[in-house]
Amino acid sequence: MLNNIGPMGFIIIAIVVLVLFGRGKISGVMGEVGKGITAFRRGMDDSRREIEETNTTVARDVTPTEERDRV
């Protein structure tokens, strides 16, 4: 069904949405969507950083305790 919508169909849908909701409401919604995307990316970066820190912490201390005591 969506395969039949061309560029003109998207333009008509955009005009209808603009008329129904108004410019102010749409810009407010888009602002919230932008904030959500930013928060999602920040969360992904924090998770990636936390995983990398955990991996480097585990990888740093690999010598057995007996050898560490001798040094």
PyMOL Python script that loads the backbone (N, CA, C, O; Angstrom):
from pymol import cmd

cmd.read_pdbstr("""\
ATOM      1  N   MET A   1       0.816  -1.189   0.000  1.00  0.00           N
ATOM      2  CA  MET A   1       0.000   0.000   0.000  1.00  0.00           C
ATOM      3  C   MET A   1       0.866   1.262   0.000  1.00  0.00           C
ATOM      4  O   MET A   1       0.595   2.193  -0.758  1.00  0.00           O
ATOM      5  N   LEU A   2       1.906   1.304   0.841  1.00  0.00           N
ATOM      6  CA  LEU A   2       2.760   2.473   0.890  1.00  0.00           C
ATOM      7  C   LEU A   2       3.696   2.571  -0.307  1.00  0.00           C
ATOM      8  O   LEU A   2       4.295   3.621  -0.543  1.00  0.00           O
ATOM      9  N   ASN A   3       3.826   1.491  -1.061  1.00  0.00           N
ATOM     10  CA  ASN A   3       4.683   1.523  -2.239  1.00  0.00           C
ATOM     11  C   ASN A   3       4.087   2.399  -3.338  1.00  0.00           C
ATOM     12  O   ASN A   3       4.818   2.866  -4.211  1.00  0.00           O
ATOM     13  N   ASN A   4       2.779   2.630  -3.310  1.00  0.00           N
ATOM     14  CA  ASN A   4       2.117   3.406  -4.349  1.00  0.00           C
ATOM     15  C   ASN A   4       2.142   4.905  -4.076  1.00  0.00           C
ATOM     16  O   ASN A   4       1.750   5.684  -4.945  1.00  0.00           O
ATOM     17  N   ILE A   5       2.593   5.337  -2.886  1.00  0.00           N
ATOM     18  CA  ILE A   5       2.624   6.763  -2.567  1.00  0.00           C
ATOM     19  C   ILE A   5       3.880   7.362  -3.168  1.00  0.00           C
ATOM     20  O   ILE A   5       4.994   6.932  -2.867  1.00  0.00           O
ATOM     21  N   GLY A   6       3.693   8.347  -4.011  1.00  0.00           N
ATOM     22  CA  GLY A   6       4.824   9.010  -4.643  1.00  0.00           C
ATOM     23  C   GLY A   6       5.145  10.318  -3.943  1.00  0.00           C
ATOM     24  O   GLY A   6       4.607  10.609  -2.874  1.00  0.00           O
ATOM     25  N   PRO A   7       6.018  11.102  -4.546  1.00  0.00           N
ATOM     26  CA  PRO A   7       6.378  12.396  -3.944  1.00  0.00           C
ATOM     27  C   PRO A   7       5.174  13.327  -3.779  1.00  0.00           C
ATOM     28  O   PRO A   7       5.074  14.044  -2.783  1.00  0.00           O
ATOM     29  N   MET A   8       4.269  13.315  -4.747  1.00  0.00           N
ATOM     30  CA  MET A   8       3.073  14.165  -4.636  1.00  0.00           C
ATOM     31  C   MET A   8       2.194  13.724  -3.474  1.00  0.00           C
ATOM     32  O   MET A   8       1.586  14.559  -2.804  1.00  0.00           O
ATOM     33  N   GLY A   9       2.123  12.439  -3.234  1.00  0.00           N
ATOM     34  CA  GLY A   9       1.337  11.924  -2.111  1.00  0.00           C
ATOM     35  C   GLY A   9       1.893  12.405  -0.781  1.00  0.00           C
ATOM     36  O   GLY A   9       1.134  12.785   0.111  1.00  0.00           O
ATOM     37  N   PHE A  10       3.215  12.393  -0.641  1.00  0.00           N
ATOM     38  CA  PHE A  10       3.833  12.885   0.583  1.00  0.00           C
ATOM     39  C   PHE A  10       3.605  14.382   0.764  1.00  0.00           C
ATOM     40  O   PHE A  10       3.403  14.850   1.885  1.00  0.00           O
ATOM     41  N   ILE A  11       3.637  15.128  -0.329  1.00  0.00           N
ATOM     42  CA  ILE A  11       3.394  16.573  -0.239  1.00  0.00           C
ATOM     43  C   ILE A  11       1.955  16.840   0.199  1.00  0.00           C
ATOM     44  O   ILE A  11       1.714  17.707   1.039  1.00  0.00           O
ATOM     45  N   ILE A  12       1.015  16.111  -0.357  1.00  0.00           N
ATOM     46  CA  ILE A  12      -0.398  16.283   0.022  1.00  0.00           C
ATOM     47  C   ILE A  12      -0.601  15.919   1.488  1.00  0.00           C
ATOM     48  O   ILE A  12      -1.297  16.635   2.208  1.00  0.00           O
ATOM     49  N   ILE A  13      -0.006  14.822   1.942  1.00  0.00           N
ATOM     50  CA  ILE A  13      -0.117  14.428   3.345  1.00  0.00           C
ATOM     51  C   ILE A  13       0.488  15.497   4.248  1.00  0.00           C
ATOM     52  O   ILE A  13      -0.093  15.825   5.282  1.00  0.00           O
ATOM     53  N   ALA A  14       1.650  16.051   3.875  1.00  0.00           N
ATOM     54  CA  ALA A  14       2.282  17.100   4.671  1.00  0.00           C
ATOM     55  C   ALA A  14       1.397  18.333   4.762  1.00  0.00           C
ATOM     56  O   ALA A  14       1.306  18.945   5.826  1.00  0.00           O
ATOM     57  N   ILE A  15       0.741  18.712   3.665  1.00  0.00           N
ATOM     58  CA  ILE A  15      -0.147  19.877   3.672  1.00  0.00           C
ATOM     59  C   ILE A  15      -1.355  19.625   4.562  1.00  0.00           C
ATOM     60  O   ILE A  15      -1.769  20.511   5.311  1.00  0.00           O
ATOM     61  N   VAL A  16      -1.922  18.432   4.487  1.00  0.00           N
ATOM     62  CA  VAL A  16      -3.081  18.103   5.322  1.00  0.00           C
ATOM     63  C   VAL A  16      -2.698  18.135   6.802  1.00  0.00           C
ATOM     64  O   VAL A  16      -3.442  18.674   7.622  1.00  0.00           O
ATOM     65  N   VAL A  17      -1.562  17.572   7.142  1.00  0.00           N
ATOM     66  CA  VAL A  17      -1.110  17.577   8.533  1.00  0.00           C
ATOM     67  C   VAL A  17      -0.863  19.006   9.004  1.00  0.00           C
ATOM     68  O   VAL A  17      -1.214  19.358  10.130  1.00  0.00           O
ATOM     69  N   LEU A  18      -0.272  19.815   8.163  1.00  0.00           N
ATOM     70  CA  LEU A  18      -0.018  21.216   8.509  1.00  0.00           C
ATOM     71  C   LEU A  18      -1.322  21.969   8.751  1.00  0.00           C
ATOM     72  O   LEU A  18      -1.412  22.756   9.693  1.00  0.00           O
ATOM     73  N   VAL A  19      -2.319  21.743   7.923  1.00  0.00           N
ATOM     74  CA  VAL A  19      -3.607  22.415   8.081  1.00  0.00           C
ATOM     75  C   VAL A  19      -4.310  21.934   9.352  1.00  0.00           C
ATOM     76  O   VAL A  19      -4.897  22.734  10.080  1.00  0.00           O
ATOM     77  N   LEU A  20      -4.249  20.632   9.616  1.00  0.00           N
ATOM     78  CA  LEU A  20      -4.956  20.088  10.781  1.00  0.00           C
ATOM     79  C   LEU A  20      -4.325  20.515  12.106  1.00  0.00           C
ATOM     80  O   LEU A  20      -5.038  20.887  13.039  1.00  0.00           O
ATOM     81  N   PHE A  21      -3.014  20.467  12.194  1.00  0.00           N
ATOM     82  CA  PHE A  21      -2.360  20.703  13.485  1.00  0.00           C
ATOM     83  C   PHE A  21      -1.773  22.094  13.630  1.00  0.00           C
ATOM     84  O   PHE A  21      -1.601  22.565  14.755  1.00  0.00           O
ATOM     85  N   GLY A  22      -1.469  22.748  12.565  1.00  0.00           N
ATOM     86  CA  GLY A  22      -0.892  24.080  12.656  1.00  0.00           C
ATOM     87  C   GLY A  22       0.613  24.031  12.818  1.00  0.00           C
ATOM     88  O   GLY A  22       1.187  23.030  13.245  1.00  0.00           O
ATOM     89  N   ARG A  23       1.237  25.154  12.461  1.00  0.00           N
ATOM     90  CA  ARG A  23       2.699  25.219  12.478  1.00  0.00           C
ATOM     91  C   ARG A  23       3.264  25.125  13.896  1.00  0.00           C
ATOM     92  O   ARG A  23       4.281  24.465  14.111  1.00  0.00           O
ATOM     93  N   GLY A  24       2.617  25.776  14.862  1.00  0.00           N
ATOM     94  CA  GLY A  24       3.117  25.784  16.239  1.00  0.00           C
ATOM     95  C   GLY A  24       3.132  24.403  16.861  1.00  0.00           C
ATOM     96  O   GLY A  24       4.105  24.021  17.512  1.00  0.00           O
ATOM     97  N   LYS A  25       2.068  23.658  16.667  1.00  0.00           N
ATOM     98  CA  LYS A  25       1.974  22.312  17.250  1.00  0.00           C
ATOM     99  C   LYS A  25       2.997  21.378  16.615  1.00  0.00           C
ATOM    100  O   LYS A  25       3.629  20.581  17.308  1.00  0.00           O
ATOM    101  N   ILE A  26       3.157  21.473  15.310  1.00  0.00           N
ATOM    102  CA  ILE A  26       4.106  20.592  14.614  1.00  0.00           C
ATOM    103  C   ILE A  26       5.536  20.912  15.035  1.00  0.00           C
ATOM    104  O   ILE A  26       6.335  20.002  15.255  1.00  0.00           O
ATOM    105  N   SER A  27       5.866  22.199  15.150  1.00  0.00           N
ATOM    106  CA  SER A  27       7.233  22.551  15.556  1.00  0.00           C
ATOM    107  C   SER A  27       7.500  22.101  16.991  1.00  0.00           C
ATOM    108  O   SER A  27       8.617  21.695  17.313  1.00  0.00           O
ATOM    109  N   GLY A  28       6.492  22.170  17.851  1.00  0.00           N
ATOM    110  CA  GLY A  28       6.658  21.682  19.226  1.00  0.00           C
ATOM    111  C   GLY A  28       6.905  20.184  19.266  1.00  0.00           C
ATOM    112  O   GLY A  28       7.759  19.706  20.014  1.00  0.00           O
ATOM    113  N   VAL A  29       6.158  19.451  18.463  1.00  0.00           N
ATOM    114  CA  VAL A  29       6.332  17.996  18.411  1.00  0.00           C
ATOM    115  C   VAL A  29       7.709  17.645  17.850  1.00  0.00           C
ATOM    116  O   VAL A  29       8.381  16.753  18.367  1.00  0.00           O
ATOM    117  N   MET A  30       8.127  18.338  16.801  1.00  0.00           N
ATOM    118  CA  MET A  30       9.446  18.067  16.214  1.00  0.00           C
ATOM    119  C   MET A  30      10.565  18.406  17.202  1.00  0.00           C
ATOM    120  O   MET A  30      11.589  17.723  17.235  1.00  0.00           O
ATOM    121  N   GLY A  31      10.375  19.454  18.007  1.00  0.00           N
ATOM    122  CA  GLY A  31      11.363  19.785  19.034  1.00  0.00           C
ATOM    123  C   GLY A  31      11.493  18.663  20.054  1.00  0.00           C
ATOM    124  O   GLY A  31      12.599  18.309  20.465  1.00  0.00           O
ATOM    125  N   GLU A  32      10.356  18.106  20.458  1.00  0.00           N
ATOM    126  CA  GLU A  32      10.380  16.993  21.411  1.00  0.00           C
ATOM    127  C   GLU A  32      11.009  15.744  20.794  1.00  0.00           C
ATOM    128  O   GLU A  32      11.724  15.007  21.472  1.00  0.00           O
ATOM    129  N   VAL A  33      10.746  15.509  19.520  1.00  0.00           N
ATOM    130  CA  VAL A  33      11.365  14.371  18.831  1.00  0.00           C
ATOM    131  C   VAL A  33      12.884  14.559  18.792  1.00  0.00           C
ATOM    132  O   VAL A  33      13.637  13.613  19.020  1.00  0.00           O
ATOM    133  N   GLY A  34      13.323  15.776  18.504  1.00  0.00           N
ATOM    134  CA  GLY A  34      14.759  16.065  18.482  1.00  0.00           C
ATOM    135  C   GLY A  34      15.398  15.842  19.847  1.00  0.00           C
ATOM    136  O   GLY A  34      16.495  15.290  19.933  1.00  0.00           O
ATOM    137  N   LYS A  35      14.723  16.267  20.914  1.00  0.00           N
ATOM    138  CA  LYS A  35      15.246  16.054  22.267  1.00  0.00           C
ATOM    139  C   LYS A  35      15.320  14.557  22.586  1.00  0.00           C
ATOM    140  O   LYS A  35      16.262  14.092  23.227  1.00  0.00           O
ATOM    141  N   GLY A  36      14.316  13.817  22.130  1.00  0.00           N
ATOM    142  CA  GLY A  36      14.316  12.370  22.362  1.00  0.00           C
ATOM    143  C   GLY A  36      15.461  11.676  21.639  1.00  0.00           C
ATOM    144  O   GLY A  36      16.106  10.787  22.195  1.00  0.00           O
ATOM    145  N   ILE A  37      15.711  12.079  20.407  1.00  0.00           N
ATOM    146  CA  ILE A  37      16.814  11.494  19.636  1.00  0.00           C
ATOM    147  C   ILE A  37      18.148  11.826  20.279  1.00  0.00           C
ATOM    148  O   ILE A  37      19.035  10.975  20.355  1.00  0.00           O
ATOM    149  N   THR A  38      18.295  13.080  20.748  1.00  0.00           N
ATOM    150  CA  THR A  38      19.533  13.486  21.412  1.00  0.00           C
ATOM    151  C   THR A  38      19.747  12.678  22.688  1.00  0.00           C
ATOM    152  O   THR A  38      20.857  12.217  22.954  1.00  0.00           O
ATOM    153  N   ALA A  39      18.688  12.505  23.475  1.00  0.00           N
ATOM    154  CA  ALA A  39      18.804  11.726  24.713  1.00  0.00           C
ATOM    155  C   ALA A  39      19.143  10.269  24.411  1.00  0.00           C
ATOM    156  O   ALA A  39      19.927   9.651  25.132  1.00  0.00           O
ATOM    157  N   PHE A  40      18.560   9.720  23.352  1.00  0.00           N
ATOM    158  CA  PHE A  40      18.846   8.340  22.972  1.00  0.00           C
ATOM    159  C   PHE A  40      20.307   8.182  22.576  1.00  0.00           C
ATOM    160  O   PHE A  40      20.967   7.234  23.001  1.00  0.00           O
ATOM    161  N   ARG A  41      20.818   9.107  21.764  1.00  0.00           N
ATOM    162  CA  ARG A  41      22.227   9.038  21.349  1.00  0.00           C
ATOM    163  C   ARG A  41      23.160   9.185  22.543  1.00  0.00           C
ATOM    164  O   ARG A  41      24.168   8.484  22.636  1.00  0.00           O
ATOM    165  N   ARG A  42      22.827  10.101  23.463  1.00  0.00           N
ATOM    166  CA  ARG A  42      23.650  10.293  24.651  1.00  0.00           C
ATOM    167  C   ARG A  42      23.667   9.015  25.499  1.00  0.00           C
ATOM    168  O   ARG A  42      24.709   8.621  26.024  1.00  0.00           O
ATOM    169  N   GLY A  43      22.507   8.378  25.625  1.00  0.00           N
ATOM    170  CA  GLY A  43      22.433   7.121  26.366  1.00  0.00           C
ATOM    171  C   GLY A  43      23.248   6.021  25.711  1.00  0.00           C
ATOM    172  O   GLY A  43      23.918   5.247  26.394  1.00  0.00           O
ATOM    173  N   MET A  44      23.191   5.949  24.386  1.00  0.00           N
ATOM    174  CA  MET A  44      23.978   4.945  23.676  1.00  0.00           C
ATOM    175  C   MET A  44      25.472   5.191  23.855  1.00  0.00           C
ATOM    176  O   MET A  44      26.237   4.250  24.067  1.00  0.00           O
ATOM    177  N   ASP A  45      25.893   6.457  23.771  1.00  0.00           N
ATOM    178  CA  ASP A  45      27.305   6.781  23.967  1.00  0.00           C
ATOM    179  C   ASP A  45      27.759   6.459  25.387  1.00  0.00           C
ATOM    180  O   ASP A  45      28.850   5.926  25.587  1.00  0.00           O
ATOM    181  N   ASP A  46      26.916   6.785  26.378  1.00  0.00           N
ATOM    182  CA  ASP A  46      27.261   6.474  27.766  1.00  0.00           C
ATOM    183  C   ASP A  46      27.375   4.973  27.980  1.00  0.00           C
ATOM    184  O   ASP A  46      28.281   4.509  28.673  1.00  0.00           O
ATOM    185  N   SER A  47      26.463   4.213  27.392  1.00  0.00           N
ATOM    186  CA  SER A  47      26.511   2.755  27.529  1.00  0.00           C
ATOM    187  C   SER A  47      27.764   2.191  26.871  1.00  0.00           C
ATOM    188  O   SER A  47      28.429   1.319  27.430  1.00  0.00           O
ATOM    189  N   ARG A  48      28.082   2.693  25.685  1.00  0.00           N
ATOM    190  CA  ARG A  48      29.269   2.222  24.973  1.00  0.00           C
ATOM    191  C   ARG A  48      30.524   2.543  25.781  1.00  0.00           C
ATOM    192  O   ARG A  48      31.425   1.712  25.901  1.00  0.00           O
ATOM    193  N   ARG A  49      30.575   3.753  26.332  1.00  0.00           N
ATOM    194  CA  ARG A  49      31.737   4.172  27.137  1.00  0.00           C
ATOM    195  C   ARG A  49      31.857   3.303  28.390  1.00  0.00           C
ATOM    196  O   ARG A  49      32.959   2.911  28.772  1.00  0.00           O
ATOM    197  N   GLU A  50      30.722   3.004  29.027  1.00  0.00           N
ATOM    198  CA  GLU A  50      30.743   2.175  30.231  1.00  0.00           C
ATOM    199  C   GLU A  50      31.220   0.762  29.918  1.00  0.00           C
ATOM    200  O   GLU A  50      31.975   0.173  30.691  1.00  0.00           O
ATOM    201  N   ILE A  51      30.786   0.222  28.800  1.00  0.00           N
ATOM    202  CA  ILE A  51      31.213  -1.122  28.398  1.00  0.00           C
ATOM    203  C   ILE A  51      32.705  -1.131  28.109  1.00  0.00           C
ATOM    204  O   ILE A  51      33.405  -2.061  28.509  1.00  0.00           O
ATOM    205  N   GLU A  52      33.206  -0.102  27.414  1.00  0.00           N
ATOM    206  CA  GLU A  52      34.635  -0.034  27.112  1.00  0.00           C
ATOM    207  C   GLU A  52      35.460   0.099  28.388  1.00  0.00           C
ATOM    208  O   GLU A  52      36.520  -0.516  28.503  1.00  0.00           O
ATOM    209  N   GLU A  53      34.982   0.899  29.358  1.00  0.00           N
ATOM    210  CA  GLU A  53      35.707   1.038  30.622  1.00  0.00           C
ATOM    211  C   GLU A  53      35.733  -0.274  31.382  1.00  0.00           C
ATOM    212  O   GLU A  53      36.745  -0.627  31.987  1.00  0.00           O
ATOM    213  N   THR A  54      34.620  -0.996  31.352  1.00  0.00           N
ATOM    214  CA  THR A  54      34.555  -2.287  32.036  1.00  0.00           C
ATOM    215  C   THR A  54      35.521  -3.269  31.385  1.00  0.00           C
ATOM    216  O   THR A  54      36.226  -4.001  32.079  1.00  0.00           O
ATOM    217  N   ASN A  55      35.555  -3.286  30.061  1.00  0.00           N
ATOM    218  CA  ASN A  55      36.443  -4.202  29.350  1.00  0.00           C
ATOM    219  C   ASN A  55      37.905  -3.863  29.604  1.00  0.00           C
ATOM    220  O   ASN A  55      38.720  -4.770  29.775  1.00  0.00           O
ATOM    221  N   THR A  56      38.255  -2.588  29.635  1.00  0.00           N
ATOM    222  CA  THR A  56      39.651  -2.230  29.870  1.00  0.00           C
ATOM    223  C   THR A  56      40.049  -2.500  31.314  1.00  0.00           C
ATOM    224  O   THR A  56      41.196  -2.861  31.575  1.00  0.00           O
ATOM    225  N   THR A  57      39.132  -2.333  32.252  1.00  0.00           N
ATOM    226  CA  THR A  57      39.432  -2.625  33.648  1.00  0.00           C
ATOM    227  C   THR A  57      39.692  -4.110  33.834  1.00  0.00           C
ATOM    228  O   THR A  57      40.630  -4.491  34.535  1.00  0.00           O
ATOM    229  N   VAL A  58      38.890  -4.937  33.226  1.00  0.00           N
ATOM    230  CA  VAL A  58      39.063  -6.380  33.331  1.00  0.00           C
ATOM    231  C   VAL A  58      40.342  -6.798  32.620  1.00  0.00           C
ATOM    232  O   VAL A  58      41.047  -7.680  33.109  1.00  0.00           O
ATOM    233  N   ALA A  59      40.655  -6.206  31.504  1.00  0.00           N
ATOM    234  CA  ALA A  59      41.816  -6.614  30.716  1.00  0.00           C
ATOM    235  C   ALA A  59      43.131  -6.140  31.337  1.00  0.00           C
ATOM    236  O   ALA A  59      44.173  -6.740  31.071  1.00  0.00           O
ATOM    237  N   ARG A  60      43.118  -5.100  32.143  1.00  0.00           N
ATOM    238  CA  ARG A  60      44.357  -4.594  32.717  1.00  0.00           C
ATOM    239  C   ARG A  60      44.981  -5.565  33.716  1.00  0.00           C
ATOM    240  O   ARG A  60      46.200  -5.736  33.720  1.00  0.00           O
ATOM    241  N   ASP A  61      44.188  -6.192  34.545  1.00  0.00           N
ATOM    242  CA  ASP A  61      44.706  -7.002  35.629  1.00  0.00           C
ATOM    243  C   ASP A  61      44.583  -8.476  35.267  1.00  0.00           C
ATOM    244  O   ASP A  61      43.646  -9.145  35.702  1.00  0.00           O
ATOM    245  N   VAL A  62      45.519  -8.983  34.475  1.00  0.00           N
ATOM    246  CA  VAL A  62      45.436 -10.374  34.048  1.00  0.00           C
ATOM    247  C   VAL A  62      46.552 -11.244  34.620  1.00  0.00           C
ATOM    248  O   VAL A  62      46.537 -12.460  34.426  1.00  0.00           O
ATOM    249  N   THR A  63      47.507 -10.658  35.312  1.00  0.00           N
ATOM    250  CA  THR A  63      48.591 -11.462  35.868  1.00  0.00           C
ATOM    251  C   THR A  63      48.109 -12.191  37.122  1.00  0.00           C
ATOM    252  O   THR A  63      47.369 -11.631  37.931  1.00  0.00           O
ATOM    253  N   PRO A  64      48.536 -13.444  37.273  1.00  0.00           N
ATOM    254  CA  PRO A  64      48.151 -14.181  38.471  1.00  0.00           C
ATOM    255  C   PRO A  64      48.715 -13.511  39.732  1.00  0.00           C
ATOM    256  O   PRO A  64      49.719 -12.802  39.665  1.00  0.00           O
ATOM    257  N   THR A  65      48.079 -13.733  40.853  1.00  0.00           N
ATOM    258  CA  THR A  65      48.476 -13.066  42.089  1.00  0.00           C
ATOM    259  C   THR A  65      49.873 -13.495  42.544  1.00  0.00           C
ATOM    260  O   THR A  65      50.592 -12.687  43.130  1.00  0.00           O
ATOM    261  N   GLU A  66      50.271 -14.728  42.294  1.00  0.00           N
ATOM    262  CA  GLU A  66      51.609 -15.191  42.718  1.00  0.00           C
ATOM    263  C   GLU A  66      52.715 -14.419  42.007  1.00  0.00           C
ATOM    264  O   GLU A  66      53.693 -14.009  42.633  1.00  0.00           O
ATOM    265  N   GLU A  67      52.563 -14.221  40.703  1.00  0.00           N
ATOM    266  CA  GLU A  67      53.571 -13.478  39.951  1.00  0.00           C
ATOM    267  C   GLU A  67      53.577 -12.005  40.336  1.00  0.00           C
ATOM    268  O   GLU A  67      54.632 -11.372  40.323  1.00  0.00           O
ATOM    269  N   ARG A  68      52.444 -11.462  40.672  1.00  0.00           N
ATOM    270  CA  ARG A  68      52.373 -10.061  41.057  1.00  0.00           C
ATOM    271  C   ARG A  68      53.076  -9.836  42.401  1.00  0.00           C
ATOM    272  O   ARG A  68      53.685  -8.789  42.619  1.00  0.00           O
ATOM    273  N   ASP A  69      52.990 -10.812  43.291  1.00  0.00           N
ATOM    274  CA  ASP A  69      53.630 -10.678  44.596  1.00  0.00           C
ATOM    275  C   ASP A  69      55.152 -10.751  44.483  1.00  0.00           C
ATOM    276  O   ASP A  69      55.854 -10.118  45.272  1.00  0.00           O
ATOM    277  N   ARG A  70      55.668 -11.501  43.530  1.00  0.00           N
ATOM    278  CA  ARG A  70      57.114 -11.632  43.341  1.00  0.00           C
ATOM    279  C   ARG A  70      57.733 -10.353  42.805  1.00  0.00           C
ATOM    280  O   ARG A  70      58.886 -10.056  43.115  1.00  0.00           O
ATOM    281  N   VAL A  71      57.010  -9.606  42.026  1.00  0.00           N
ATOM    282  CA  VAL A  71      57.560  -8.417  41.370  1.00  0.00           C
ATOM    283  C   VAL A  71      57.631  -7.288  42.305  1.00  0.00           C
ATOM    284  O   VAL A  71      58.069  -6.201  41.927  1.00  0.00           O
TER     285      VAL A  71
END
""", "prot")
cmd.dss("prot")
cmd.show_as("cartoon", "prot")
cmd.util.cbc("prot")
cmd.orient("prot")
